[in-house]
Amino acid sequence: MLTKEQMERYGAMESYIIILIDRKNFEIQSSGRKRCKEAMQTQKQIDQLMEEKREVEKELERIPNLRIRTALIMKYKYRYSWKTIAQKIGMGDTEDSIRIAVERFFRKGE
């Protein structure tokens, strides 16, 4: 079951993965055995984050309520405001109604 903390972490993962890839590329370009070892450790971090990201995405796909799933993706992956999410989803939602629905999802563990 997805938690708010997992979704917040998910939102930051892509940026962090890009930073780690840049770091790994720098480590590879720098010569020396120490840098190669660091690049391998960085790749392990990237792999772990990619796996965690895939797990969150699998959990998102399992959410039967399309409205909630869409709101979660828009809020945590794309960082849209509740107002923008409500406008894009439509269906008569206000920013408060969609925010409350997502909060209820986290509380109930739907």
PyRosetta script that sets phi, psi and omega in degrees:
from pyrosetta import init, pose_from_sequence

init()
pose = pose_from_sequence("MLTKEQMERYGAMESYIIILIDRKNFEIQSSGRKRCKEAMQTQKQIDQLMEEKREVEKELERIPNLRIRTALIMKYKYRYSWKTIAQKIGMGDTEDSIRIAVERFFRKGE")
pose.set_psi(1, 135.9)
pose.set_omega(1, -178.9)
pose.set_phi(2, -75.1)
pose.set_psi(2, 142.6)
pose.set_omega(2, 174.4)
pose.set_phi(3, -115.3)
pose.set_psi(3, 163.7)
pose.set_omega(3, 177.1)
pose.set_phi(4, -60.9)
pose.set_psi(4, -39.0)
pose.set_omega(4, 180.0)
pose.set_phi(5, -62.7)
pose.set_psi(5, -41.3)
pose.set_omega(5, 177.5)
pose.set_phi(6, -62.7)
pose.set_psi(6, -41.9)
pose.set_omega(6, -179.3)
pose.set_phi(7, -67.8)
pose.set_psi(7, -37.6)
pose.set_omega(7, 176.9)
pose.set_phi(8, -64.7)
pose.set_psi(8, -40.9)
pose.set_omega(8, 177.8)
pose.set_phi(9, -65.9)
pose.set_psi(9, -41.6)
pose.set_omega(9, 178.8)
pose.set_phi(10, -56.7)
pose.set_psi(10, -41.2)
pose.set_omega(10, -179.2)
pose.set_phi(11, -62.2)
pose.set_psi(11, -30.8)
pose.set_omega(11, -178.0)
pose.set_phi(12, -92.1)
pose.set_psi(12, -12.0)
pose.set_omega(12, -173.0)
pose.set_phi(13, -61.3)
pose.set_psi(13, -46.0)
pose.set_omega(13, -175.1)
pose.set_phi(14, -60.0)
pose.set_psi(14, -44.4)
pose.set_omega(14, 178.9)
pose.set_phi(15, -63.0)
pose.set_psi(15, -42.3)
pose.set_omega(15, -178.9)
pose.set_phi(16, -67.2)
pose.set_psi(16, -38.2)
pose.set_omega(16, 177.5)
pose.set_phi(17, -61.3)
pose.set_psi(17, -42.8)
pose.set_omega(17, 178.7)
pose.set_phi(18, -62.1)
pose.set_psi(18, -41.8)
pose.set_omega(18, 177.9)
pose.set_phi(19, -61.7)
pose.set_psi(19, -44.3)
pose.set_omega(19, 179.8)
pose.set_phi(20, -64.9)
pose.set_psi(20, -38.3)
pose.set_omega(20, 177.9)
pose.set_phi(21, -63.1)
pose.set_psi(21, -43.2)
pose.set_omega(21, 176.8)
pose.set_phi(22, -60.9)
pose.set_psi(22, -42.2)
pose.set_omega(22, 179.0)
pose.set_phi(23, -63.6)
pose.set_psi(23, -42.9)
pose.set_omega(23, 179.9)
pose.set_phi(24, -62.5)
pose.set_psi(24, -43.3)
pose.set_omega(24, 179.0)
pose.set_phi(25, -61.4)
pose.set_psi(25, -39.8)
pose.set_omega(25, 176.0)
pose.set_phi(26, -62.7)
pose.set_psi(26, -43.8)
pose.set_omega(26, -178.6)
pose.set_phi(27, -64.3)
pose.set_psi(27, -37.1)
pose.set_omega(27, 179.3)
pose.set_phi(28, -68.6)
pose.set_psi(28, -40.3)
pose.set_omega(28, -178.6)
pose.set_phi(29, -69.7)
pose.set_psi(29, -29.9)
pose.set_omega(29, 177.3)
pose.set_phi(30, -75.0)
pose.set_psi(30, 136.3)
pose.set_omega(30, -177.3)
pose.set_phi(31, -81.4)
pose.set_psi(31, 163.3)
pose.set_omega(31, 175.4)
pose.set_phi(32, 112.5)
pose.set_psi(32, 149.4)
pose.set_omega(32, -178.5)
pose.set_phi(33, -63.9)
pose.set_psi(33, -38.3)
pose.set_omega(33, -178.7)
pose.set_phi(34, -61.3)
pose.set_psi(34, -41.7)
pose.set_omega(34, -179.2)
pose.set_phi(35, -67.8)
pose.set_psi(35, -35.4)
pose.set_omega(35, 177.6)
pose.set_phi(36, -65.2)
pose.set_psi(36, -40.7)
pose.set_omega(36, 178.1)
pose.set_phi(37, -64.3)
pose.set_psi(37, -41.5)
pose.set_omega(37, 177.8)
pose.set_phi(38, -63.6)
pose.set_psi(38, -39.5)
pose.set_omega(38, 178.7)
pose.set_phi(39, -63.2)
pose.set_psi(39, -38.0)
pose.set_omega(39, 177.6)
pose.set_phi(40, -66.1)
pose.set_psi(40, -40.9)
pose.set_omega(40, 178.0)
pose.set_phi(41, -65.7)
pose.set_psi(41, -39.8)
pose.set_omega(41, 177.8)
pose.set_phi(42, -64.3)
pose.set_psi(42, -39.1)
pose.set_omega(42, 178.1)
pose.set_phi(43, -63.8)
pose.set_psi(43, -36.5)
pose.set_omega(43, 176.1)
pose.set_phi(44, -61.7)
pose.set_psi(44, -41.8)
pose.set_omega(44, 177.6)
pose.set_phi(45, -62.2)
pose.set_psi(45, -43.7)
pose.set_omega(45, 179.0)
pose.set_phi(46, -60.5)
pose.set_psi(46, -46.6)
pose.set_omega(46, -179.7)
pose.set_phi(47, -60.9)
pose.set_psi(47, -41.7)
pose.set_omega(47, 179.2)
pose.set_phi(48, -63.6)
pose.set_psi(48, -43.9)
pose.set_omega(48, 179.2)
pose.set_phi(49, -66.0)
pose.set_psi(49, -39.6)
pose.set_omega(49, 179.0)
pose.set_phi(50, -63.7)
pose.set_psi(50, -39.8)
pose.set_omega(50, 178.2)
pose.set_phi(51, -66.0)
pose.set_psi(51, -44.1)
pose.set_omega(51, 178.3)
pose.set_phi(52, -61.6)
pose.set_psi(52, -40.7)
pose.set_omega(52, 178.4)
pose.set_phi(53, -62.3)
pose.set_psi(53, -44.2)
pose.set_omega(53, 178.6)
pose.set_phi(54, -62.3)
pose.set_psi(54, -39.3)
pose.set_omega(54, 179.2)
pose.set_phi(55, -63.7)
pose.set_psi(55, -42.9)
pose.set_omega(55, 178.3)
pose.set_phi(56, -63.6)
pose.set_psi(56, -42.4)
pose.set_omega(56, 180.0)
pose.set_phi(57, -64.7)
pose.set_psi(57, -35.5)
pose.set_omega(57, 175.0)
pose.set_phi(58, -63.8)
pose.set_psi(58, -43.6)
pose.set_omega(58, 178.2)
pose.set_phi(59, -62.7)
pose.set_psi(59, -40.3)
pose.set_omega(59, 178.0)
pose.set_phi(60, -61.1)
pose.set_psi(60, -42.2)
pose.set_omega(60, -180.0)
pose.set_phi(61, -62.8)
pose.set_psi(61, -26.0)
pose.set_omega(61, -178.3)
pose.set_phi(62, -80.9)
pose.set_psi(62, -10.0)
pose.set_omega(62, -179.5)
pose.set_phi(63, -74.0)
pose.set_psi(63, 116.0)
pose.set_omega(63, -175.5)
pose.set_phi(64, -72.2)
pose.set_psi(64, -25.6)
pose.set_omega(64, -178.3)
pose.set_phi(65, -82.4)
pose.set_psi(65, 106.5)
pose.set_omega(65, -176.9)
pose.set_phi(66, -60.9)
pose.set_psi(66, -36.6)
pose.set_omega(66, 179.8)
pose.set_phi(67, -61.5)
pose.set_psi(67, -47.2)
pose.set_omega(67, 180.0)
pose.set_phi(68, -67.5)
pose.set_psi(68, -45.5)
pose.set_omega(68, -179.8)
pose.set_phi(69, -58.2)
pose.set_psi(69, -46.5)
pose.set_omega(69, 179.9)
pose.set_phi(70, -63.0)
pose.set_psi(70, -43.6)
pose.set_omega(70, 179.7)
pose.set_phi(71, -62.3)
pose.set_psi(71, -41.4)
pose.set_omega(71, 178.8)
pose.set_phi(72, -61.8)
pose.set_psi(72, -45.3)
pose.set_omega(72, -179.8)
pose.set_phi(73, -64.5)
pose.set_psi(73, -46.2)
pose.set_omega(73, -178.7)
pose.set_phi(74, -64.0)
pose.set_psi(74, -38.6)
pose.set_omega(74, -177.6)
pose.set_phi(75, -75.0)
pose.set_psi(75, -48.6)
pose.set_omega(75, -170.2)
pose.set_phi(76, -94.3)
pose.set_psi(76, -32.2)
pose.set_omega(76, 178.4)
pose.set_phi(77, -85.6)
pose.set_psi(77, -45.2)
pose.set_omega(77, -174.6)
pose.set_phi(78, -100.8)
pose.set_psi(78, -6.5)
pose.set_omega(78, 174.2)
pose.set_phi(79, 62.8)
pose.set_psi(79, 32.9)
pose.set_omega(79, 175.5)
pose.set_phi(80, -71.4)
pose.set_psi(80, 153.4)
pose.set_omega(80, 174.3)
pose.set_phi(81, -75.9)
pose.set_psi(81, 161.2)
pose.set_omega(81, 177.9)
pose.set_phi(82, -61.0)
pose.set_psi(82, -36.4)
pose.set_omega(82, 179.4)
pose.set_phi(83, -62.2)
pose.set_psi(83, -46.8)
pose.set_omega(83, 179.1)
pose.set_phi(84, -63.8)
pose.set_psi(84, -41.2)
pose.set_omega(84, 178.9)
pose.set_phi(85, -60.5)
pose.set_psi(85, -46.9)
pose.set_omega(85, -179.9)
pose.set_phi(86, -60.9)
pose.set_psi(86, -40.8)
pose.set_omega(86, 179.8)
pose.set_phi(87, -66.0)
pose.set_psi(87, -42.6)
pose.set_omega(87, -177.6)
pose.set_phi(88, -72.0)
pose.set_psi(88, -37.6)
pose.set_omega(88, 179.3)
pose.set_phi(89, -72.0)
pose.set_psi(89, -39.2)
pose.set_omega(89, -178.2)
pose.set_phi(90, 74.3)
pose.set_psi(90, -134.0)
pose.set_omega(90, 176.9)
pose.set_phi(91, 56.3)
pose.set_psi(91, 25.0)
pose.set_omega(91, 177.7)
pose.set_phi(92, 75.2)
pose.set_psi(92, 9.5)
pose.set_omega(92, -179.9)
pose.set_phi(93, -73.9)
pose.set_psi(93, 144.2)
pose.set_omega(93, 169.0)
pose.set_phi(94, -104.8)
pose.set_psi(94, 169.3)
pose.set_omega(94, 178.7)
pose.set_phi(95, -62.1)
pose.set_psi(95, -35.7)
pose.set_omega(95, 178.6)
pose.set_phi(96, -69.7)
pose.set_psi(96, -41.0)
pose.set_omega(96, -176.5)
pose.set_phi(97, -66.8)
pose.set_psi(97, -39.0)
pose.set_omega(97, -179.8)
pose.set_phi(98, -72.9)
pose.set_psi(98, -38.2)
pose.set_omega(98, 177.7)
pose.set_phi(99, -62.5)
pose.set_psi(99, -45.1)
pose.set_omega(99, 179.9)
pose.set_phi(100, -64.8)
pose.set_psi(100, -39.1)
pose.set_omega(100, 178.3)
pose.set_phi(101, -62.1)
pose.set_psi(101, -40.8)
pose.set_omega(101, 179.0)
pose.set_phi(102, -69.2)
pose.set_psi(102, -41.7)
pose.set_omega(102, 177.5)
pose.set_phi(103, -61.2)
pose.set_psi(103, -40.7)
pose.set_omega(103, 178.3)
pose.set_phi(104, -64.1)
pose.set_psi(104, -39.4)
pose.set_omega(104, 177.5)
pose.set_phi(105, -57.7)
pose.set_psi(105, -45.6)
pose.set_omega(105, -179.8)
pose.set_phi(106, -67.8)
pose.set_psi(106, -39.5)
pose.set_omega(106, -179.4)
pose.set_phi(107, -66.6)
pose.set_psi(107, -44.4)
pose.set_omega(107, -176.7)
pose.set_phi(108, -81.7)
pose.set_psi(108, -18.2)
pose.set_omega(108, -176.9)
pose.set_phi(109, 64.9)
pose.set_psi(109, 41.6)
pose.set_omega(109, -177.7)
pose.set_phi(110, -61.0)
pose.dump_pdb("model.pdb")
